[in-house]
Amino acid sequence: MSTVQEIEKAITQLPEDDFGILSKWLEDFESKMWDNQFEEDVQSGRLEKLANEAISDFRAGKCKEL
């Protein structure tokens, strides 16, 4: 399987149990990818500006409790 179309077709032919297993695996995989990207962004300092803005807003009383 080398194309998205082939993968999509194969997925539509999966038994329900196998589809559930695949769905859970994809969810876990996507979570790990997001976590890795977040860690890279933290390490590189890409989130520093946003963090500083959030802290400033909090200290200035510009936040409300959820």
PyMOL commands that set and color helices and strands:
alter all, ss='L'
color gray80, all
select helices_A, chain A and resi 4-12+16-44+48-59
alter helices_A, ss='H'
color red, helices_A
deselect
rebuild
show_as cartoon
